[in-house]
Every structure is written in structure tokens, then in C-alpha cells.
């Protein structure tokens, strides 16, 4: 099964029906698998690899997004983001306040903390859906694309909220004003 590029969501107006006639038949219901997700990531032009545990991973600078099927029969599809930025345990309260705000204001990913034994706090984002009985192909494609975009958006949002935008944009960027004034 392959993904038709036109099935990647436009998030705009509903598509026009050819000739203004009857609506297109309902898209197929599929039981998604890793090959389907690979095709979607290829369509989205995202680099991806399969890690040593067999999970599909799309790496970004500063985080990785995993596309995983879990459960006895792979009936649970999860998109999980592991963010590399480490926070000291003393900053956990501030981080929790920020991710509470994110979780209240957005649908996905739901973000939580993981505190390592050495006191380093890291963030993980997660979105899940049950797919074992099948799912509408367009819905699966749109949701997976949205979850991926949201995982990237969270990293940018967090950097902005913590005043780390220089770190994200790269040190020594252009100044905000275009003038020669000091």
C-alpha cells in the first residue's frame, strides 16, 4: 500500500469534487504498519532510520521523534518525542509549570518529565491512537503529520518560553534591528 501525495492534509478548504458531482467514495480503512509510516515520512521529506530496537525514528537537532507500534499485535500507535535538553532538578518546578501550560493549551503531544537518577530532568512528548481494528487512511496520515509538526513545535515553543531562542537559531545571529545605531 502506498500513500497518494494528495492524501497528505492541506488543513485548508475541503477538496473540490471533480466535475462538481457526487462526493468521492470513502477512503480505505487500513491497519497501519511501519512501512506505511516510512512512506509518509518519505512523502514529508523527513530523514528516518530504524533503531536497534526496531523503532522508526526521525532525528532533529536537539530531539528525536519515534513512531512505534506497541501491544500484543501492534494495535497501539504512538509518536513519542525525546527532547535532549537537560534541566537541573532545581528547575523542575518551572519546567512543570511550562509543560502544564502546554498540555492545557494544546492537544498534542502531551509532555511529561523524566528525572534521571543523577537529578537531570528531560522532557518526553507523546501522542497515541488505537489502530488495531483499522483506521481511515486520510485520518491516519493527517494525524501522524500533525503529531510530527506538534513535536517540532513544542521544542520551538519551549525554547522561546525559556529565552533560549539564540540556542535554537544559532549563536551570533543577526540583530533584531536593521539599523547601524549602537
Backbone as a printed PyTorch tensor [residue, N CA C, xyz], in Angstrom:
tensor([[[  0.8440,  -1.1600,   0.0000],
         [  0.0000,   0.0000,   0.0000],
         [  0.8910,   1.2240,   0.0000]],

        [[  0.5540,   2.2010,  -0.8190],
         [  1.3470,   3.4220,  -0.8630],
         [  0.4510,   4.6070,  -0.5550]],

        [[  1.0870,   5.7010,  -0.2210],
         [  0.3590,   6.9140,   0.1290],
         [  0.3290,   7.8310,  -1.0770]],

        [[ -0.8520,   8.2140,  -1.4500],
         [ -1.0300,   9.1770,  -2.5220],
         [ -0.6640,  10.5570,  -1.9730]],

        [[  0.2430,  11.2940,  -2.6360],
         [  0.6270,  12.6110,  -2.1170],
         [ -0.5630,  13.5280,  -1.8740]],

        [[ -1.6270,  13.3630,  -2.6210],
         [ -2.7910,  14.2220,  -2.4070],
         [ -3.5050,  13.9000,  -1.1010]],

        [[ -3.1620,  12.7630,  -0.4730],
         [ -3.8070,  12.4280,   0.7910],
         [ -3.1290,  13.0920,   1.9800]],

        [[ -1.9670,  13.7330,   1.7750],
         [ -1.3390,  14.4690,   2.8590],
         [ -2.1720,  15.7210,   3.0830]],

        [[ -2.5330,  15.9940,   4.3180],
         [ -3.5190,  17.0400,   4.6010],
         [ -3.0650,  18.4270,   4.1820]],

        [[ -4.0410,  19.2200,   3.7090],
         [ -3.7610,  20.6050,   3.3720],
         [ -4.2120,  21.5340,   4.4820]],

        [[ -5.0720,  21.0600,   5.3880],
         [ -5.5900,  21.8240,   6.5230],
         [ -6.3200,  23.0800,   6.0770]],

        [[ -6.7540,  23.1050,   4.8390],
         [ -7.4910,  24.2570,   4.3280],
         [ -8.9140,  23.8610,   4.0000]],

        [[ -9.3970,  24.3770,   2.9080],
         [-10.7570,  24.0910,   2.4650],
         [-10.8640,  22.6390,   2.0140]],

        [[-12.0550,  22.0570,   2.1370],
         [-12.2230,  20.6950,   1.6390],
         [-11.9630,  20.6470,   0.1420]],

        [[-11.4220,  19.5300,  -0.3470],
         [-11.1110,  19.4490,  -1.7770],
         [-12.3850,  19.5390,  -2.6160]],

        [[-12.2490,  20.1620,  -3.7670],
         [-13.3630,  20.2670,  -4.7090],
         [-13.6200,  18.9000,  -5.3350]],

        [[-14.8670,  18.5920,  -5.5460],
         [-15.2200,  17.3390,  -6.2080],
         [-15.0370,  17.5170,  -7.7100]],

        [[-14.4070,  16.5430,  -8.3820],
         [-14.2390,  16.6650,  -9.8340],
         [-15.5960,  16.7940, -10.5200]],

        [[-15.7280,  17.7880, -11.3680],
         [-16.9550,  17.9830, -12.1190],
         [-18.1320,  18.4010, -11.2640]],

        [[-17.9120,  18.6830,  -9.9800],
         [-18.9910,  19.1260,  -9.1130],
         [-20.0150,  18.0470,  -8.8250]],

        [[-19.7290,  16.8030,  -9.1210],
         [-20.6910,  15.7270,  -8.9540],
         [-20.6980,  15.1180,  -7.5730]],

        [[-20.9170,  13.8420,  -7.5550],
         [-21.0190,  13.0920,  -6.3090],
         [-19.7000,  13.1280,  -5.5390]],

        [[-19.7850,  13.0680,  -4.2120],
         [-18.5500,  13.0250,  -3.4230],
         [-17.7560,  11.7580,  -3.7200]],

        [[-16.4410,  11.8570,  -3.5160],
         [-15.5960,  10.6790,  -3.7020],
         [-15.9860,   9.6060,  -2.6920]],

        [[-15.7930,   8.3520,  -3.0570],
         [-16.0880,   7.3070,  -2.0870],
         [-15.1770,   7.4420,  -0.8700]],

        [[-15.6260,   6.8740,   0.2420],
         [-14.8480,   6.9500,   1.4780],
         [-13.4620,   6.3400,   1.2590]],

        [[-12.4350,   6.9810,   1.8270],
         [-11.0880,   6.4260,   1.6830],
         [-10.9980,   5.0830,   2.4150]],

        [[-10.0110,   4.3110,   2.0560],
         [ -9.9100,   2.9810,   2.6330],
         [ -9.5590,   3.0080,   4.1220]],

        [[-10.0220,   1.9810,   4.7920],
         [ -9.6310,   1.7450,   6.1720],
         [ -8.4620,   0.7800,   6.1170]],

        [[ -7.3780,   1.1200,   6.8270],
         [ -6.1720,   0.3070,   6.8150],
         [ -5.7560,   0.0170,   8.2510]],

        [[ -4.9810,  -1.0290,   8.4080],
         [ -4.3030,  -1.2750,   9.6720],
         [ -2.8650,  -0.8090,   9.4420]],

        [[ -2.5170,   0.3650,   9.9680],
         [ -1.2010,   0.9340,   9.6860],
         [ -0.0770,   0.0430,  10.2200]],

        [[  1.0630,   0.1500,   9.5580],
         [  2.2630,  -0.5440,   9.9990],
         [  3.4610,   0.3580,   9.7470]],

        [[  4.6350,  -0.1170,  10.1140],
         [  5.8400,   0.6810,   9.9950],
         [  6.1280,   1.0830,   8.5510]],

        [[  5.8330,   0.2110,   7.5860],
         [  6.0750,   0.5500,   6.1790],
         [  5.2220,   1.7360,   5.7420]],

        [[  3.9790,   1.7870,   6.1910],
         [  3.1140,   2.9080,   5.8650],
         [  3.6750,   4.2040,   6.4610]],

        [[  4.1520,   4.1340,   7.6950],
         [  4.7230,   5.3320,   8.3300],
         [  5.9930,   5.7610,   7.5970]],

        [[  6.8190,   4.8140,   7.1720],
         [  8.0190,   5.1580,   6.3920],
         [  7.6220,   5.9050,   5.1190]],

        [[  6.5940,   5.4300,   4.4370],
         [  6.1420,   6.0970,   3.2130],
         [  5.6740,   7.5150,   3.5160]],

        [[  4.9710,   7.6810,   4.6200],
         [  4.5070,   9.0100,   5.0000],
         [  5.6950,   9.9290,   5.2880]],

        [[  6.6760,   9.4430,   6.0310],
         [  7.8540,  10.2620,   6.3310],
         [  8.6110,  10.6090,   5.0500]],

        [[  8.6760,   9.6590,   4.1130],
         [  9.2870,   9.9560,   2.8110],
         [  8.5110,  11.0610,   2.0980]],

        [[  7.1790,  10.9720,   2.1210],
         [  6.3420,  12.0000,   1.4830],
         [  6.5530,  13.3650,   2.1400]],

        [[  6.7840,  13.3490,   3.4520],
         [  7.0120,  14.5950,   4.1890],
         [  8.4690,  15.0530,   4.0570]],

        [[  9.2850,  14.2620,   3.3450],
         [ 10.6990,  14.5300,   3.1200],
         [ 11.4680,  14.6390,   4.4370]],

        [[ 11.1760,  13.6950,   5.3490],
         [ 11.8610,  13.6440,   6.6330],
         [ 12.8270,  12.4700,   6.6530]],

        [[ 14.0450,  12.7310,   7.0920],
         [ 15.0120,  11.6520,   7.2550],
         [ 14.5210,  10.7430,   8.3730]],

        [[ 14.7650,   9.4410,   8.2110],
         [ 14.3580,   8.4970,   9.2440],
         [ 15.2160,   7.2590,   9.1850]],

        [[ 15.3110,   6.5840,  10.3200],
         [ 16.0660,   5.3440,  10.4410],
         [ 15.2860,   4.4010,  11.3440]],

        [[ 15.6400,   3.1290,  11.2660],
         [ 15.1000,   2.1560,  12.2140],
         [ 16.2150,   1.8900,  13.2170]],

        [[ 15.9090,   2.0970,  14.5120],
         [ 16.9480,   1.9340,  15.5260],
         [ 17.1620,   0.4660,  15.8710]],

        [[ 18.0970,   0.2200,  16.7880],
         [ 18.4610,  -1.1510,  17.1500],
         [ 17.3100,  -1.9260,  17.7890]],

        [[ 16.3000,  -1.2260,  18.3140],
         [ 15.1410,  -1.8950,  18.8990],
         [ 14.0190,  -2.0990,  17.8830]],

        [[ 14.2540,  -1.6630,  16.6450],
         [ 13.2600,  -1.8280,  15.6000],
         [ 12.2580,  -0.6970,  15.4880]],

        [[ 12.4700,   0.3970,  16.2200],
         [ 11.5440,   1.5350,  16.1610],
         [ 11.9850,   2.5130,  15.0810]],

        [[ 11.0190,   3.0580,  14.3950],
         [ 11.2540,   4.0580,  13.3630],
         [ 11.4950,   5.4010,  14.0410]],

        [[ 12.5850,   6.0790,  13.6680],
         [ 12.9920,   7.3120,  14.3270],
         [ 13.3060,   8.3780,  13.2930]],

        [[ 12.8120,   9.5870,  13.5400],
         [ 13.1650,  10.7500,  12.7280],
         [ 13.9630,  11.6880,  13.6310]],

        [[ 15.2560,  11.8760,  13.3370],
         [ 16.0770,  12.7340,  14.1930],
         [ 16.0460,  14.2000,  13.7670]],

        [[ 16.0080,  15.0630,  14.7540],
         [ 16.1740,  16.5060,  14.5690],
         [ 17.3180,  16.9250,  15.4700]],

        [[ 17.8410,  18.1090,  15.2500],
         [ 18.8530,  18.6180,  16.1620],
         [ 18.1600,  18.9520,  17.4810]],

        [[ 18.5730,  18.2860,  18.5400],
         [ 18.0080,  18.5570,  19.8570],
         [ 16.9120,  17.6060,  20.3020]],

        [[ 16.4240,  16.7480,  19.4230],
         [ 15.4050,  15.7740,  19.8220],
         [ 15.2160,  14.7370,  18.7280]],

        [[ 14.5170,  13.6690,  19.0970],
         [ 14.1910,  12.5910,  18.1700],
         [ 12.7070,  12.2640,  18.3080]],

        [[ 12.0820,  11.9230,  17.2080],
         [ 10.6870,  11.5070,  17.2280],
         [ 10.6330,  10.0370,  16.8220]],

        [[ 10.0000,   9.2330,  17.6580],
         [  9.8630,   7.7950,  17.4140],
         [  8.4310,   7.4930,  16.9980]],

        [[  8.2970,   6.6010,  16.0310],
         [  6.9980,   6.1380,  15.5340],
         [  6.9390,   4.6540,  15.8730]],

        [[  6.1040,   4.2970,  16.8500],
         [  6.1600,   2.9500,  17.4160],
         [  4.7860,   2.2910,  17.4020]],

        [[  4.8160,   1.0010,  17.1860],
         [  3.6150,   0.1850,  17.3230],
         [  3.8240,  -0.6960,  18.5380]],

        [[  2.9000,  -0.6410,  19.4830],
         [  3.0100,  -1.3860,  20.7290],
         [  1.7570,  -2.2360,  20.9320]],

        [[  1.8380,  -3.1080,  21.9120],
         [  0.7350,  -4.0020,  22.2060],
         [  1.0340,  -5.3840,  21.6560]],

        [[  0.2390,  -6.3580,  22.0670],
         [  0.4590,  -7.7420,  21.6450],
         [  0.4550,  -7.8970,  20.1300]],

        [[ -0.3790,  -7.1160,  19.4520],
         [ -0.4890,  -7.2270,  17.9970],
         [ -0.2150,  -5.9020,  17.2920]],

        [[  0.5260,  -5.0170,  17.9560],
         [  0.8400,  -3.7210,  17.3610],
         [ -0.3700,  -2.8290,  17.2080]],

        [[ -1.3400,  -2.9920,  18.0850],
         [ -2.5940,  -2.2590,  17.9490],
         [ -2.5410,  -0.8190,  18.4620]],

        [[ -1.4800,  -0.4460,  19.1500],
         [ -1.3310,   0.9100,  19.6500],
         [ -0.2200,   1.6050,  18.8760]],

        [[ -0.5570,   2.7070,  18.2300],
         [  0.4240,   3.5100,  17.5020],
         [  0.7640,   4.7140,  18.3650]],

        [[  2.0510,   4.9350,  18.6020],
         [  2.4940,   6.0630,  19.4160],
         [  3.5580,   6.8480,  18.6730]],

        [[  3.4730,   8.1550,  18.7860],
         [  4.5110,   9.0530,  18.3140],
         [  5.0730,   9.6730,  19.5860]],

        [[  6.3260,   9.3620,  19.8630],
         [  6.9590,   9.7760,  21.1170],
         [  8.2070,  10.5900,  20.8020]],

        [[  8.3260,  11.7420,  21.4480],
         [  9.4610,  12.6470,  21.2370],
         [ 10.3240,  12.6710,  22.4830]],

        [[ 11.6190,  12.5100,  22.2810],
         [ 12.5790,  12.5980,  23.3670],
         [ 13.4290,  13.8350,  23.1230]],

        [[ 13.2960,  14.8050,  24.0270],
         [ 13.9970,  16.0800,  23.8860],
         [ 15.3190,  16.0070,  24.6470]],

        [[ 16.4030,  16.4080,  23.9780],
         [ 17.7560,  16.2520,  24.5200],
         [ 18.1230,  17.2690,  25.5930]],

        [[ 17.4930,  18.4400,  25.5730],
         [ 17.8870,  19.4860,  26.5190],
         [ 17.7150,  18.9690,  27.9490]],

        [[ 18.7720,  19.0940,  28.7540],
         [ 18.7470,  18.6520,  30.1510],
         [ 18.4750,  19.8570,  31.0520]],

        [[ 17.6600,  19.6370,  32.0740],
         [ 17.3490,  20.6720,  33.0480],
         [ 17.7880,  20.1810,  34.4250]],

        [[ 18.3300,  21.0690,  35.2440],
         [ 18.6940,  20.6490,  36.6020],
         [ 17.4360,  20.4340,  37.4390]],

        [[ 17.5240,  19.5710,  38.4240],
         [ 16.3840,  19.2600,  39.2750],
         [ 15.8250,  20.5280,  39.9320]],

        [[ 16.6790,  21.5100,  40.1890],
         [ 16.2320,  22.7610,  40.8100],
         [ 15.2770,  23.5370,  39.8960]],

        [[ 15.3040,  23.2730,  38.6220],
         [ 14.4540,  23.9880,  37.6590],
         [ 13.1660,  23.2030,  37.3560]],

        [[ 12.9840,  22.0510,  37.9770],
         [ 11.8430,  21.1920,  37.6440],
         [ 10.4990,  21.8830,  37.8750]],

        [[ 10.3710,  22.6550,  38.9460],
         [  9.1100,  23.3620,  39.1990],
         [  8.7380,  24.2930,  38.0570]],

        [[  9.7060,  25.0660,  37.5830],
         [  9.4760,  25.9730,  36.4560],
         [  9.1050,  25.1830,  35.1940]],

        [[  9.8050,  24.0810,  34.9680],
         [  9.5400,  23.2490,  33.7870],
         [  8.1340,  22.6610,  33.8630]],

        [[  7.7490,  22.1880,  35.0480],
         [  6.4050,  21.6270,  35.2090],
         [  5.3310,  22.6780,  34.9420]],

        [[  5.5520,  23.9060,  35.4000],
         [  4.5930,  24.9850,  35.1250],
         [  4.4530,  25.2070,  33.6220]],

        [[  5.5850,  25.2040,  32.9080],
         [  5.5450,  25.4200,  31.4640],
         [  4.8500,  24.2720,  30.7380]],

        [[  5.1770,  23.0340,  31.0850],
         [  4.5390,  21.9340,  30.3590],
         [  3.0720,  21.7860,  30.7490]],

        [[  2.6900,  22.2140,  31.9640],
         [  1.2630,  22.2570,  32.3030],
         [  0.5350,  23.2310,  31.3830]],

        [[  1.1600,  24.3900,  31.1460],
         [  0.5710,  25.3760,  30.2280],
         [  0.4260,  24.7670,  28.8310]],

        [[  1.4900,  24.1240,  28.3380],
         [  1.4420,  23.4800,  27.0190],
         [  0.3160,  22.4440,  26.9690]],

        [[  0.2560,  21.5780,  27.9670],
         [ -0.7390,  20.4980,  27.9730],
         [ -2.1660,  21.0310,  28.0570]],

        [[ -2.3650,  22.1740,  28.7280],
         [ -3.6950,  22.7900,  28.7900],
         [ -4.0950,  23.4020,  27.4530]],

        [[ -3.1250,  24.0180,  26.7760],
         [ -3.4190,  24.8200,  25.5980],
         [ -3.3370,  24.0700,  24.2760]],

        [[ -2.7840,  22.8660,  24.2650],
         [ -2.6220,  22.1340,  23.0160],
         [ -3.1790,  20.7220,  23.1480]],

        [[ -3.4740,  20.1260,  22.0170],
         [ -3.9740,  18.7520,  22.0040],
         [ -2.8530,  17.7350,  22.1070]],

        [[ -1.7570,  18.0200,  21.4550],
         [ -0.6630,  17.0580,  21.4300],
         [  0.6470,  17.7540,  21.1370]],

        [[  1.7630,  17.1460,  21.4020],
         [  1.8820,  15.9540,  22.2370],
         [  1.6510,  16.3270,  23.6980]],

        [[  1.2200,  15.3700,  24.4780],
         [  1.1700,  15.5640,  25.9210],
         [  2.5940,  15.3490,  26.4050]],

        [[  3.0990,  16.3070,  27.1470],
         [  4.5030,  16.3130,  27.5420],
         [  4.6100,  16.0380,  29.0360]],

        [[  5.6250,  15.2800,  29.4010],
         [  5.8810,  14.9830,  30.8100],
         [  7.3830,  14.9650,  31.0420]],

        [[  7.7590,  14.9590,  32.3170],
         [  9.1780,  14.9480,  32.6740],
         [  9.6270,  13.5370,  33.0120]],

        [[ 10.9180,  13.3250,  32.8490],
         [ 11.5730,  12.1120,  33.3340],
         [ 12.8230,  12.5690,  34.0730]],

        [[ 12.8870,  12.2340,  35.3550],
         [ 14.0430,  12.6200,  36.1610],
         [ 14.9710,  11.4250,  36.2930]],

        [[ 16.1940,  11.5890,  35.8270],
         [ 17.1960,  10.5350,  35.8900],
         [ 17.7570,  10.4400,  37.3060]],

        [[ 18.4060,   9.3450,  37.6070],
         [ 18.9760,   9.1170,  38.9370],
         [ 19.9700,  10.2040,  39.3320]],

        [[ 20.6250,  10.8110,  38.3570],
         [ 21.6100,  11.8540,  38.6610],
         [ 20.9740,  13.2390,  38.8390]],

        [[ 19.6300,  13.3120,  38.8160],
         [ 18.9370,  14.5730,  39.0320],
         [ 18.7050,  15.3920,  37.7820]],

        [[ 19.0670,  14.8790,  36.6220],
         [ 18.8300,  15.5870,  35.3610],
         [ 17.3900,  15.3260,  34.9170]],

        [[ 16.7060,  16.3920,  34.5520],
         [ 15.3130,  16.3090,  34.1000],
         [ 15.3010,  16.4610,  32.5820]],

        [[ 14.5950,  15.5690,  31.9230],
         [ 14.4030,  15.6490,  30.4690],
         [ 12.9080,  15.5660,  30.1830]],

        [[ 12.5440,  16.0140,  28.9880],
         [ 11.1340,  16.0440,  28.5970],
         [ 10.8430,  15.0050,  27.5280]],

        [[  9.6400,  14.4650,  27.5990],
         [  9.1580,  13.4780,  26.6380],
         [  7.7500,  13.9060,  26.2240]],

        [[  7.4820,  13.8770,  24.9290],
         [  6.1500,  14.1690,  24.4100],
         [  5.5720,  12.9050,  23.8150]],

        [[  4.2560,  12.7390,  23.9350],
         [  3.6580,  11.5030,  23.4560],
         [  2.2280,  11.7210,  22.9660]],

        [[  1.9200,  11.0510,  21.8660],
         [  0.5720,  11.0100,  21.3090],
         [  0.3070,   9.5620,  20.9150]],

        [[ -0.9330,   9.0970,  21.1130],
         [ -1.2410,   7.6950,  20.8340],
         [ -2.6300,   7.5490,  20.2250]],

        [[ -2.7810,   6.4810,  19.4400],
         [ -4.1100,   6.0890,  18.9530],
         [ -4.1490,   4.5800,  18.7830]],

        [[ -5.3130,   4.0270,  18.9760],
         [ -5.5150,   2.5950,  18.7740],
         [ -5.8300,   2.3830,  17.3020]],

        [[ -5.0670,   1.4810,  16.6490],
         [ -5.2120,   1.2730,  15.2150],
         [ -5.4790,  -0.1900,  14.8510]],

        [[ -5.5670,  -1.0510,  15.8360],
         [ -5.6720,  -2.4880,  15.5830],
         [ -6.8860,  -2.9180,  14.7830]],

        [[ -7.9850,  -2.1960,  14.8990],
         [ -9.2030,  -2.5310,  14.1550],
         [ -9.2400,  -1.8320,  12.8000]],

        [[ -8.2190,  -1.0470,  12.5260],
         [ -8.1700,  -0.2860,  11.2830],
         [ -8.5260,   1.1630,  11.5330]],

        [[ -8.0710,   2.0000,  10.6210],
         [ -8.3130,   3.4360,  10.7310],
         [ -8.3850,   4.0000,   9.3150]],

        [[ -9.1690,   5.0280,   9.1510],
         [ -9.2680,   5.7160,   7.8740],
         [ -7.8840,   6.2050,   7.4840]],

        [[ -7.4500,   5.9070,   6.2630],
         [ -6.1030,   6.2510,   5.8090],
         [ -5.8540,   7.7570,   5.8870]],

        [[ -6.8000,   8.5570,   5.4230],
         [ -6.6120,  10.0150,   5.4570],
         [ -6.4750,  10.5160,   6.8810]],

        [[ -7.2660,   9.9610,   7.7880],
         [ -7.1890,  10.3510,   9.1930],
         [ -5.8190,   9.9880,   9.7700]],

        [[ -5.3420,   8.7870,   9.4850],
         [ -4.0470,   8.3480,   9.9900],
         [ -2.9270,   9.2510,   9.4690]],

        [[ -2.9430,   9.5450,   8.1840],
         [ -1.9190,  10.3900,   7.5760],
         [ -1.9670,  11.7940,   8.1870]],

        [[ -3.1490,  12.3720,   8.2650],
         [ -3.2860,  13.7270,   8.8040],
         [ -2.8570,  13.7800,  10.2620]],

        [[ -3.2620,  12.7970,  11.0340],
         [ -2.9240,  12.7930,  12.4580],
         [ -1.4280,  12.6180,  12.6680]],

        [[ -0.8140,  11.6980,  11.9440],
         [  0.6260,  11.4790,  12.0890],
         [  1.4020,  12.7300,  11.6800]],

        [[  0.9980,  13.3780,  10.5990],
         [  1.6550,  14.6210,  10.1680],
         [  1.4750,  15.7110,  11.2270]],

        [[  0.2730,  15.8370,  11.7760],
         [  0.0160,  16.8360,  12.8200],
         [  0.8480,  16.5560,  14.0620]],

        [[  0.9100,  15.3030,  14.4730],
         [  1.6960,  14.9550,  15.6590],
         [  3.1700,  15.2700,  15.4590]],

        [[  3.6720,  15.0060,  14.2680],
         [  5.0730,  15.3010,  13.9670],
         [  5.3130,  16.8100,  14.0230]],

        [[  4.4520,  17.5720,  13.3840],
         [  4.5860,  19.0340,  13.4000],
         [  4.4860,  19.5770,  14.8200]],

        [[  3.6030,  19.0050,  15.6260],
         [  3.4420,  19.4590,  17.0010],
         [  4.6780,  19.1380,  17.8470]],

        [[  5.3130,  17.9980,  17.5960],
         [  6.5390,  17.6490,  18.3280],
         [  7.6410,  18.6670,  18.0410]],

        [[  7.7640,  19.0750,  16.7910],
         [  8.7320,  20.1030,  16.4060],
         [  8.3290,  21.4370,  17.0340]],

        [[  7.0470,  21.7480,  16.9800],
         [  6.5490,  22.9990,  17.5450],
         [  6.7800,  23.1220,  19.0340]],

        [[  6.6640,  22.0000,  19.7580],
         [  6.9000,  22.0480,  21.1980],
         [  8.3330,  22.4550,  21.4940]],

        [[  9.2950,  21.8930,  20.7940],
         [ 10.7040,  22.2260,  21.0240],
         [ 10.9170,  23.7190,  20.8200]],

        [[ 10.3420,  24.2800,  19.7640],
         [ 10.4850,  25.7100,  19.4950],
         [  9.7800,  26.5390,  20.5640]],

        [[  8.5880,  26.1100,  20.9650],
         [  7.8090,  26.8200,  21.9840],
         [  8.5690,  26.8420,  23.3070]],

        [[  9.1230,  25.7080,  23.6830],
         [  9.8430,  25.6170,  24.9550],
         [ 11.0740,  26.5180,  24.9400]],

        [[ 11.8130,  26.5120,  23.8400],
         [ 12.9970,  27.3670,  23.7410],
         [ 12.6040,  28.8420,  23.8560]],

        [[ 11.5110,  29.2250,  23.2250],
         [ 11.0440,  30.6120,  23.3080],
         [ 10.6380,  30.9640,  24.7340]],

        [[  9.9030,  30.0670,  25.3760],
         [  9.4220,  30.3230,  26.7410],
         [ 10.5740,  30.4440,  27.7310]],

        [[ 11.6480,  29.7220,  27.5090],
         [ 12.7960,  29.7610,  28.4160],
         [ 13.8410,  30.7830,  27.9930]],

        [[ 13.5640,  31.5290,  26.9190],
         [ 14.5200,  32.5230,  26.4460],
         [ 15.7560,  31.9060,  25.8240]],

        [[ 15.5970,  30.7390,  25.2130],
         [ 16.7290,  30.0320,  24.6150],
         [ 16.7230,  30.1340,  23.1010]],

        [[ 16.0360,  31.1140,  22.5380],
         [ 15.9030,  31.2010,  21.0920],
         [ 17.2490,  31.3240,  20.4000]],

        [[ 18.2300,  32.0110,  21.0130],
         [ 19.5590,  32.1030,  20.4140],
         [ 20.1550,  30.7160,  20.2370]],

        [[ 19.9240,  29.8630,  21.2380],
         [ 20.4380,  28.4920,  21.1590],
         [ 19.8130,  27.7570,  19.9820]],

        [[ 18.5220,  27.9760,  19.7570],
         [ 17.8230,  27.3070,  18.6620],
         [ 18.2490,  27.8900,  17.3190]],

        [[ 18.3360,  29.2190,  17.2400],
         [ 18.6760,  29.8780,  15.9820],
         [ 20.1670,  29.8170,  15.6650]],

        [[ 20.9830,  29.5700,  16.6430],
         [ 22.4350,  29.5770,  16.4520],
         [ 23.0140,  30.8520,  17.0160]],

        [[ 24.1250,  30.7310,  17.7010],
         [ 24.7800,  31.8950,  18.3050],
         [ 25.2360,  32.8630,  17.2210]],

        [[ 25.2810,  34.1480,  17.5910],
         [ 25.8490,  35.1520,  16.6960],
         [ 24.9640,  35.5050,  15.5280]],

        [[ 23.6290,  35.3430,  15.6920],
         [ 22.7090,  35.6820,  14.6130],
         [ 22.6370,  37.1820,  14.4080]],

        [[ 21.8460,  37.5800,  13.4110],
         [ 21.6880,  38.9980,  13.1190],
         [ 20.9260,  39.6660,  14.2390]],

        [[ 21.1580,  40.9540,  14.4130],
         [ 20.4350,  41.7010,  15.4330],
         [ 19.0060,  41.8960,  14.9740]],

        [[ 18.1410,  42.2350,  15.9530],
         [ 16.7270,  42.4110,  15.6510],
         [ 16.4610,  43.6260,  14.7850]],

        [[ 17.2730,  44.6900,  14.9210],
         [ 17.0300,  45.8730,  14.1100],
         [ 17.9970,  45.9010,  12.9400]],

        [[ 17.5650,  46.5110,  11.8950],
         [ 18.4140,  46.6100,  10.7180],
         [ 19.2330,  47.8850,  10.6930]],

        [[ 19.1850,  48.6730,  11.7750],
         [ 19.8880,  49.9520,  11.7570],
         [ 21.3420,  49.8070,  12.1920]],

        [[ 22.1150,  50.8540,  11.9530],
         [ 23.5300,  50.8660,  12.3260],
         [ 23.7330,  51.5210,  13.6910]],

        [[ 22.6320,  51.8590,  14.3960],
         [ 22.7520,  52.5330,  15.6740],
         [ 23.2930,  51.5680,  16.7180]],

        [[ 23.9690,  52.1480,  17.7190],
         [ 24.5270,  51.3360,  18.7870],
         [ 23.5380,  51.2000,  19.9090]]])
